Amino acid sequence: MWRRSASFILDNRPLQGDTVTNPESRLLSPPPSSSMAETLQNPNPDPTLTISPYYQTRAAHHGVVTSDWLAQAQAAAGGDTDTRSSEQEGSLKSAASEKSFPVIDEFNNWRKQPDLAEAVAAIRALASVIRSSEATTMMELQNELKMASDSLKSWDMTSISLTAGCDLFMRYVTRTSAVEYEDFDSAKSRFLERAEKFGEISYKARKIIAMLSQDFIFDGCTILVHGFSRVVLEILKTAAENKKHFRVLCTEGRPDRTGLRLSNELAKLDVPVKLLIDSAVAYSMDEIDMVFVGADGVVESGGIINMMGTYQIALVAKSMDKPVYVAAESYKFARLYPLNQKDMVPALKPIDFGVPIPLKVEVETSARDYTPPQYLTLLFTDLGVLTPSVVSDELIQLYL
């Protein structure tokens, strides 16, 4: 699936046997974690009580001991459940906490890099889980990865790209036939190789999209952008470096005014930029040649979930026959199918109107909306330039 990806525009070496040298992955050395083998060797601190190997393995794999099946184990061994269960439960929980990799801390460390997307930071953190794992079986390693992935996804339940990135990482890394034939050490190395390869693909995505989109930006054009998208900024930056002459109309981007930030970045590049209030989109649409927007997530229908206001911009552009281009990395492809604006997890942001608002006045604080695929022209992704109708096919291949 990834062999035919446009990611190989920058790296056309074959996937098999390819060794990824990622200097970023060496920047942060993962903290040491205790071995699960220690738990397997001595899951029961009381030498007078013998628990069957089944319960020992279950304790080591799952890391959390419930009183129900611990009591069953003690009963099967003929032991006393009054004073020993609490000691064993505390010992095994302590061992589980000691061996767990601090994936959230690693994730936050990667997030400190300003140009690194949240989903890519999660992918780097999951690769660190494999690198520092002391698991002795593939089941243990896969369980560790799943627990780490679930922890990252629960860190921000409203982030579509974070959830999709973790899911795609699990599918890409663990989907290898080599696991069935190799010994554990070789299979773990293969896992790590695929993890670092996926991290490289994700990290390169922004530059690949910028390269693919250059043919659609022509001299003298006027581009409307909405909000602050790092991939859209990379597209415009690449066009400026290629000595293309264009003008940008940038919406204010309420409620967080991210358009102000993007206009400042474009001004630093000496790109002519004009700042608009959000309600002036229709007023200015006749002087616009194309619309460029990013995406929080690309859903199965080919539509996008993005910053509030994207939907109305696409509606106006469609009515005036202006193309709407979406720039989104493939790790934002999510297994979602919203049917309307309310059919998705809300992402709320406080709004400052500058004046007191009466308590009886209800304020809409949702920060994003859903744009159906019929209002979008093309999607620029690291998988290539896609029409909205092709997204579902790509999703099937990504998650198959």
C-alpha positions in Angstrom: 0.0 0.0 0.0 2.7 2.4 0.9 4.9 1.3 -2.0 2.8 3.3 -4.4 2.6 6.3 -2.0 3.8 9.7 -3.2 6.0 9.6 -0.1 8.6 8.1 -2.2 9.0 11.3 -4.2 11.5 12.2 -1.6 12.7 8.7 -0.8 12.5 6.1 -3.6 14.4 3.4 -1.9 12.6 0.1 -1.7 10.7 -0.7 1.6 12.2 -4.1 2.1 15.6 -3.9 3.9 15.4 -0.1 4.0 17.1 1.2 7.1 15.7 4.5 8.3 18.1 6.9 9.9 16.1 9.5 11.7 18.2 12.0 13.6 15.1 13.2 15.4 14.4 9.8 17.0 17.8 10.1 18.7 17.1 13.5 20.2 15.1 12.1 23.1 16.4 8.9 24.8 13.4 7.0 26.3 13.5 6.5 30.0 14.3 3.0 31.2 11.5 0.6 32.1 11.7 -2.6 34.2 11.4 -5.9 32.5 8.2 -7.9 32.2 10.4 -11.0 32.6 10.9 -10.1 36.2 7.1 -10.3 36.8 6.9 -13.6 35.0 9.7 -15.0 37.1 8.2 -13.9 40.4 4.6 -12.7 40.1 3.9 -14.0 43.6 6.0 -12.6 46.5 4.8 -15.3 48.9 6.9 -18.5 48.4 4.4 -20.6 50.3 1.6 -19.9 47.8 1.7 -21.4 44.3 -0.4 -19.8 41.5 -0.8 -21.7 38.3 1.2 -20.6 35.2 -2.1 -19.5 33.6 -2.7 -16.8 36.2 1.0 -15.9 36.3 1.0 -15.2 32.6 -2.3 -13.3 32.8 -1.0 -11.1 35.5 2.2 -10.4 33.5 0.4 -9.7 30.3 -2.5 -7.5 31.5 -0.6 -5.9 34.4 -3.7 -5.4 36.5 -4.9 -8.1 38.9 -8.5 -8.2 39.9 -9.6 -9.6 43.2 -12.0 -12.1 41.5 -9.5 -14.1 39.5 -6.8 -13.7 42.1 -9.1 -15.3 44.6 -9.8 -18.1 42.0 -6.0 -18.7 41.7 -5.6 -18.8 45.4 -8.5 -21.1 45.9 -7.2 -23.4 43.2 -3.9 -23.6 45.1 -5.6 -24.1 48.4 -4.4 -20.9 49.8 -6.0 -18.4 52.2 -7.6 -15.3 50.6 -7.9 -13.1 53.7 -4.5 -11.6 54.1 -2.6 -12.5 50.9 -4.8 -11.1 48.1 -4.2 -7.4 49.0 -0.4 -8.0 49.3 -0.3 -9.7 45.9 -2.6 -7.2 44.2 -0.4 -4.3 45.5 2.8 -6.1 44.4 1.5 -6.9 40.9 0.0 -3.4 40.4 3.3 -1.9 41.5 5.2 -4.1 38.9 2.7 -3.0 36.2 3.3 0.6 36.9 7.0 0.2 37.0 7.2 -1.5 33.6 4.8 0.8 31.8 6.5 3.2 29.4 5.6 6.9 30.0 4.2 7.4 26.5 2.3 10.6 27.4 5.6 12.2 28.7 7.4 11.1 25.5 4.5 12.5 23.4 4.7 15.8 25.2 8.4 15.9 24.6 8.0 15.5 20.9 5.2 18.1 20.9 7.7 20.7 22.0 9.0 20.9 18.5 6.9 23.7 16.9 6.8 22.3 13.4 5.9 18.7 14.4 2.2 17.8 14.0 0.4 16.3 17.0 -0.2 13.0 15.2 3.4 12.8 14.1 4.5 13.3 17.8 2.2 10.4 18.7 3.7 8.2 16.0 7.2 9.1 17.3 6.1 8.3 20.9 4.7 4.9 19.8 7.9 4.1 18.0 9.7 4.8 21.3 7.4 2.3 23.0 8.7 -0.4 20.7 12.3 0.7 21.1 12.3 0.6 24.9 10.0 -2.4 25.3 11.4 -5.4 27.2 8.6 -7.7 26.2 9.5 -11.3 25.5 6.6 -12.3 23.3 4.8 -10.7 20.4 1.5 -10.8 22.4 3.2 -8.7 25.1 4.6 -6.2 22.6 1.3 -5.8 20.8 -0.5 -5.3 24.1 2.0 -2.7 25.2 1.5 -0.9 21.9 -2.3 -1.0 22.2 -2.3 0.3 25.7 0.1 3.1 24.7 -2.1 3.9 21.7 -5.3 4.0 23.8 -3.6 6.3 26.3 -2.6 8.7 23.6 -6.1 8.7 22.0 -7.7 9.4 25.4 -5.3 12.3 26.0 -7.5 14.3 23.6 -10.8 12.7 22.6 -11.7 15.5 20.3 -8.5 15.3 18.1 -9.4 13.5 14.9 -5.8 13.5 13.6 -4.4 12.1 16.9 -6.9 9.2 16.9 -6.4 8.5 13.1 -2.6 8.7 13.4 -2.5 6.1 16.2 -4.9 3.8 14.4 -2.9 3.9 11.2 0.3 3.4 13.1 -1.1 0.2 14.6 -2.3 -1.1 11.3 0.9 -0.3 9.4 3.4 -1.5 12.0 1.7 -4.7 13.1 0.6 -5.7 9.6 3.6 -7.8 8.5 3.8 -11.4 7.6 7.4 -11.6 8.9 5.9 -11.9 12.5 4.7 -15.4 11.6 8.0 -16.8 10.6 10.8 -14.9 12.4 12.0 -15.3 16.0 10.9 -12.6 18.5 14.0 -10.5 18.3 13.8 -10.3 14.5 10.1 -9.6 14.5 10.6 -6.8 17.1 13.3 -5.3 14.9 10.9 -5.5 11.9 8.3 -3.8 14.0 10.7 -1.0 14.9 11.8 -0.7 11.3 8.3 -0.3 10.1 7.5 2.2 13.0 10.4 4.4 12.0 9.5 4.1 8.3 5.9 5.2 9.1 7.3 8.1 11.1 9.5 9.2 8.2 6.5 9.0 5.8 4.4 11.1 8.1 7.1 13.6 8.8 7.7 14.1 5.0 4.1 14.4 4.2 3.9 18.2 4.4 6.8 18.7 2.0 5.4 16.1 -0.4 2.0 17.9 -0.4 3.7 21.2 -1.1 5.5 19.8 -4.1 2.3 18.2 -5.5 0.3 21.4 -5.3 2.7 23.7 -7.1 1.3 23.0 -10.6 -2.1 24.4 -9.4 -0.7 27.8 -8.3 -0.1 30.1 -11.3 1.5 33.5 -11.5 -0.9 36.4 -10.8 -3.4 34.3 -8.9 -5.3 35.3 -5.8 -5.7 32.6 -3.1 -8.2 32.6 -0.2 -7.0 30.8 3.0 -8.9 30.2 6.2 -7.4 29.7 9.6 -3.8 28.6 10.3 -2.8 25.3 8.6 0.9 24.4 8.6 0.5 22.4 5.4 -1.1 25.3 3.6 1.6 27.6 4.9 4.2 25.1 3.5 2.4 25.2 0.1 2.5 29.0 0.0 6.1 29.1 1.3 7.2 26.7 -1.4 5.4 28.7 -4.1 7.2 31.8 -2.9 10.5 30.1 -2.9 9.8 29.0 -6.5 9.5 32.7 -7.4 5.8 32.5 -8.2 3.8 35.8 -7.9 0.5 35.5 -6.1 -1.6 37.3 -3.6 -3.3 35.8 -0.5 -6.6 36.9 1.2 -6.6 35.6 4.7 -9.7 35.4 6.9 -9.5 36.5 10.5 -10.4 33.0 11.7 -12.6 33.5 14.7 -12.8 32.5 17.5 -9.1 32.1 18.0 -8.0 34.5 15.2 -5.6 32.0 13.7 -5.8 33.9 10.4 -3.8 36.7 12.1 -1.0 34.3 12.7 -1.0 33.1 9.2 -1.0 36.6 7.7 2.0 37.4 9.9 3.9 34.4 8.6 3.1 35.3 5.0 4.2 38.9 5.5 7.6 37.5 6.7 7.9 35.8 3.3 7.1 39.0 1.5 3.9 37.5 0.1 1.2 40.2 -0.6 -1.5 39.4 2.0 -4.8 41.0 2.8 -6.7 40.3 6.0 -10.5 39.9 5.9 -13.1 39.6 8.5 -14.9 36.2 8.3 -18.1 37.7 7.1 -16.4 39.3 4.1 -15.8 36.1 2.3 -18.7 36.4 -0.2 -17.9 40.1 -0.7 -14.4 39.2 -1.8 -15.0 35.9 -3.6 -15.2 37.5 -7.1 -11.5 38.5 -6.9 -10.4 35.0 -5.8 -9.1 32.4 -8.1 -8.9 29.4 -5.7 -9.5 28.5 -2.0 -6.9 26.6 0.0 -7.8 25.1 3.4 -6.4 22.5 5.7 -8.3 19.8 7.6 -8.5 18.4 11.1 -9.7 15.2 9.6 -10.7 13.6 6.2 -13.7 11.3 6.6 -14.9 8.3 4.6 -17.3 10.3 2.4 -14.4 12.4 1.1 -15.6 15.4 3.1 -13.5 17.2 5.7 -13.8 18.4 9.3 -12.0 21.6 9.8 -12.1 25.0 11.5 -15.5 26.7 11.9 -16.3 28.6 8.8 -14.8 26.2 6.2 -18.3 25.0 5.2 -19.7 28.4 4.5 -16.6 29.4 2.5 -17.0 26.2 0.4 -20.6 26.9 -0.2 -19.9 30.4 -1.4 -17.0 29.2 -3.6 -19.1 26.5 -5.1 -21.9 28.9 -6.0 -19.4 31.2 -7.7 -17.6 28.3 -9.5 -14.3 28.7 -7.6 -12.2 25.6 -6.9 -11.7 24.5 -3.3 -8.5 22.7 -2.6 -7.9 20.8 0.7 -4.3 20.0 1.9 -4.2 17.2 4.4 -1.8 14.5 5.4 -2.8 10.8 5.0 -2.6 10.3 8.8 -5.7 12.5 9.1 -7.8 10.0 7.1 -10.3 8.9 9.7 -12.9 6.1 9.8 -15.8 8.6 10.4 -18.9 9.2 8.4 -20.8 12.3 9.8 -24.2 12.7 8.4 -24.7 16.3 9.5 -23.0 19.1 11.4 -24.0 17.7 14.8 -22.9 14.1 14.0 -19.4 14.4 15.4 -17.6 14.9 18.7 -17.8 18.6 19.5 -14.6 20.6 19.9 -15.5 23.7 22.0 -13.5 26.9 22.4 -14.4 29.9 24.5 -15.3 33.1 22.5 -14.4 36.6 23.7 -16.8 39.1 22.2 -15.1 42.0 24.0 -18.3 43.0 25.8 -20.3 41.2 28.5 -22.9 38.7 27.2 -26.2 38.3 29.2 -26.7 34.9 30.8 -29.9 34.4 28.9 -28.0 34.6 25.5 -26.8 31.2 24.3 -23.4 31.3 22.6 -22.3 28.7 20.0 -18.8 27.6 21.0 -18.2 24.8 18.5 -14.8 25.3 16.9 -15.2 23.2 13.7 -17.7 22.2 11.1 -18.2 19.5 8.5 -17.8 20.2 4.7 -19.5 17.6 2.5 -17.4 16.3 -0.5 -19.6 17.8 -3.2 -18.2 21.3 -2.3 -14.6 20.2 -2.5 -12.6 20.1 -5.8 -9.4 18.2 -4.9 -7.5 16.9 -1.9 -3.7 17.3 -1.9 -2.3 14.5 0.2 1.0 12.6 0.5 -0.8 9.7 -1.3 -1.3 11.9 -4.3 -3.8 14.4 -5.6 -7.2 12.8 -5.0 -10.8 13.6 -5.8 -13.1 13.4 -2.8 -14.7 10.2 -4.2 -11.4 8.4 -4.1 -10.9 8.9 -0.4 -13.1 6.0 0.6 -11.0 3.7 -1.6 -7.8 4.9 0.0 -9.2 4.5 3.5 -10.1 0.9 2.7 -6.5 0.2 1.6 -5.1 2.1 4.6 -7.1 0.1 7.2 -7.5 -3.2 5.3 
